[in-house]
């Protein structure tokens, strides 16, 4: 048992290195009531985020396309070292009674990760949260402020951060995403 715990920690260290783990299980934030998956589809730009090991570039955006009534095709892109990089994945509504709680996977071998829509007006902004418990001793989380445009007013960003805080999500480390010079040719 002791060796299994050490092995799990060794395997998880690279994943959590960019993140700051928090003690205890994941919070259970309120999600968008009466979430409409069809209205959420389309192009979203990353405005701010909690640091993530898998997002190192600039001009990060995600495009969601409806596949079925409960699944979506996801294409995320970023510019890293002057090169456009894309990754494709699948998203699903994991519980039809709570459609704002999506699961997204960018690999056929990995399980779906939580991708919860805490709030959206569908035309301007969306607040997204993801959290994974590690043996219920601590958790690693991600949070994003998304927009349909490459920038948002500071007041809108502050209001979004306050929504995370009201849901017991620590966004003190949230950083702005780099969205300048994105429409130029590479």
C-alpha positions as CSV (number, residue, x, y, z in Angstrom):
1,X,0.0,0.0,0.0
2,X,2.8,2.4,0.9
3,X,4.6,1.7,-2.4
4,X,1.4,2.3,-4.3
5,X,0.9,5.8,-2.7
6,X,4.5,6.7,-3.5
7,X,4.1,5.5,-7.1
8,X,0.9,7.6,-7.5
9,X,2.7,10.7,-6.2
10,X,5.7,10.2,-8.5
11,X,3.4,9.8,-11.5
12,X,1.4,12.9,-10.6
13,X,4.3,15.3,-9.9
14,X,4.8,16.3,-13.6
15,X,1.1,16.9,-13.9
16,X,0.8,19.2,-10.9
17,X,4.1,21.0,-11.2
18,X,2.6,24.0,-12.9
19,X,-0.4,24.0,-10.7
20,X,-0.6,24.7,-7.0
21,X,-2.4,21.9,-5.2
22,X,-5.0,22.8,-2.5
23,X,-5.7,20.8,0.6
24,X,-9.0,18.9,0.7
25,X,-11.4,17.8,-2.0
26,X,-12.6,20.0,-4.9
27,X,-15.2,22.7,-4.2
28,X,-18.6,22.1,-5.6
29,X,-19.5,25.4,-7.4
30,X,-22.9,26.3,-8.8
31,X,-23.0,25.9,-12.5
32,X,-25.0,27.7,-15.2
33,X,-28.7,27.0,-14.7
34,X,-30.7,25.8,-17.7
35,X,-27.5,25.5,-19.7
36,X,-28.0,25.4,-23.5
37,X,-25.2,23.4,-25.2
38,X,-26.2,24.6,-28.7
39,X,-25.9,28.3,-27.7
40,X,-22.5,27.7,-26.2
41,X,-21.0,26.3,-29.5
42,X,-18.5,28.3,-31.5
43,X,-15.3,30.2,-30.9
44,X,-14.1,31.2,-27.5
45,X,-10.9,33.1,-26.7
46,X,-9.0,32.7,-23.4
47,X,-8.9,36.0,-21.5
48,X,-7.5,34.8,-18.2
49,X,-6.6,31.5,-16.5
50,X,-5.1,29.7,-13.6
51,X,-1.7,28.6,-14.8
52,X,-1.8,25.3,-16.6
53,X,1.1,23.1,-17.6
54,X,-0.6,22.2,-20.9
55,X,-1.1,25.9,-22.0
56,X,2.2,27.7,-22.6
57,X,1.6,29.7,-25.7
58,X,-0.4,32.8,-26.6
59,X,-3.5,33.4,-28.7
60,X,-5.3,30.5,-27.0
61,X,-8.7,29.8,-28.3
62,X,-11.2,26.9,-28.4
63,X,-13.8,26.1,-31.0
64,X,-16.7,23.9,-30.0
65,X,-18.9,22.1,-32.6
66,X,-22.0,20.1,-31.8
67,X,-21.6,16.4,-32.8
68,X,-24.8,15.1,-31.2
69,X,-27.3,16.4,-28.7
70,X,-25.0,15.5,-25.9
71,X,-21.5,15.5,-27.4
72,X,-19.2,18.1,-29.0
73,X,-16.0,18.2,-31.1
74,X,-13.4,20.5,-29.4
75,X,-10.4,22.1,-31.2
76,X,-8.0,24.2,-29.0
77,X,-5.2,26.1,-30.5
78,X,-2.3,28.3,-29.4
79,X,0.8,29.9,-30.9
80,X,3.9,28.6,-29.3
81,X,7.4,29.5,-30.4
82,X,6.0,31.1,-33.6
83,X,4.1,28.0,-34.6
84,X,0.3,27.4,-34.6
85,X,-0.5,24.2,-32.6
86,X,-3.8,22.5,-32.4
87,X,-5.3,19.7,-30.4
88,X,-8.6,18.0,-31.0
89,X,-10.8,16.4,-28.4
90,X,-14.3,15.3,-27.5
91,X,-16.7,16.7,-25.0
92,X,-19.8,15.1,-23.5
93,X,-22.6,16.0,-21.2
94,X,-22.0,13.5,-18.5
95,X,-25.4,14.0,-16.8
96,X,-28.3,15.2,-18.9
97,X,-29.9,16.5,-15.7
98,X,-27.0,18.9,-15.3
99,X,-25.8,19.8,-18.8
100,X,-23.4,22.6,-17.7
101,X,-21.2,19.8,-16.3
102,X,-19.3,18.7,-19.3
103,X,-16.4,16.2,-19.6
104,X,-13.6,16.9,-22.1
105,X,-10.8,14.6,-23.2
106,X,-8.0,15.2,-25.7
107,X,-6.9,11.5,-25.7
108,X,-8.5,8.2,-26.3
109,X,-6.7,6.7,-23.4
110,X,-7.4,9.3,-20.7
111,X,-10.8,9.7,-19.0
112,X,-12.9,12.8,-19.4
113,X,-11.8,15.8,-17.3
114,X,-14.4,18.0,-15.7
115,X,-15.2,21.1,-17.7
116,X,-18.0,22.9,-15.8
117,X,-19.6,26.1,-17.2
118,X,-20.2,28.2,-14.1
119,X,-21.7,31.1,-15.9
120,X,-22.2,32.2,-19.5
121,X,-24.3,34.7,-21.4
122,X,-23.4,32.8,-24.6
123,X,-22.6,36.0,-26.6
124,X,-19.9,37.7,-24.5
125,X,-18.3,35.7,-21.7
126,X,-18.1,32.2,-20.1
127,X,-16.5,31.1,-16.8
128,X,-15.2,27.6,-16.8
129,X,-13.9,25.5,-14.0
130,X,-12.2,22.1,-13.8
131,X,-11.0,20.3,-10.7
132,X,-9.5,16.9,-9.9
133,X,-9.3,15.3,-6.5
134,X,-6.1,13.5,-5.6
135,X,-7.1,10.8,-3.0
136,X,-9.5,13.4,-1.5
137,X,-6.4,14.7,0.3
138,X,-5.8,17.6,-2.1
139,X,-7.1,18.9,-5.4
140,X,-5.7,20.5,-8.5
141,X,-7.9,23.0,-10.3
142,X,-8.1,25.1,-13.5
143,X,-10.3,28.1,-14.2
144,X,-10.7,30.1,-17.3
145,X,-12.4,33.4,-18.3
146,X,-13.5,33.1,-21.9
147,X,-14.9,35.6,-24.3
148,X,-16.2,35.8,-27.9
149,X,-13.6,38.5,-28.5
150,X,-9.9,38.7,-27.7
151,X,-10.4,41.2,-24.9
152,X,-12.8,42.2,-22.2
153,X,-13.1,45.3,-20.1
154,X,-11.3,45.2,-16.7
155,X,-14.6,45.5,-14.8
156,X,-15.9,42.4,-16.6
157,X,-12.8,40.4,-15.7
158,X,-13.0,41.6,-12.0
159,X,-16.7,40.6,-11.8
160,X,-15.8,37.2,-13.3
161,X,-13.0,36.7,-10.7
162,X,-15.5,37.6,-8.0
163,X,-17.8,34.8,-9.2
164,X,-15.1,32.3,-8.8
165,X,-14.3,33.5,-5.3
166,X,-18.0,33.3,-4.3
167,X,-17.8,29.7,-5.3
168,X,-14.8,28.9,-3.1
169,X,-12.4,28.9,-6.0
170,X,-9.0,30.5,-5.3
171,X,-8.1,32.7,-8.3
172,X,-5.3,34.7,-6.6
173,X,-2.9,33.1,-9.2
174,X,-5.1,33.9,-12.2
175,X,-3.1,35.5,-15.0
176,X,-4.1,37.3,-18.1
177,X,-3.8,35.4,-21.4
178,X,-1.8,36.9,-24.2
179,X,-4.1,37.7,-27.1
180,X,-2.1,40.4,-29.0
181,X,-0.9,40.0,-32.5
182,X,-3.0,36.8,-33.0
183,X,-4.5,37.6,-36.3
184,X,-1.2,38.2,-38.1
185,X,0.2,35.4,-40.4
186,X,2.7,33.2,-38.7
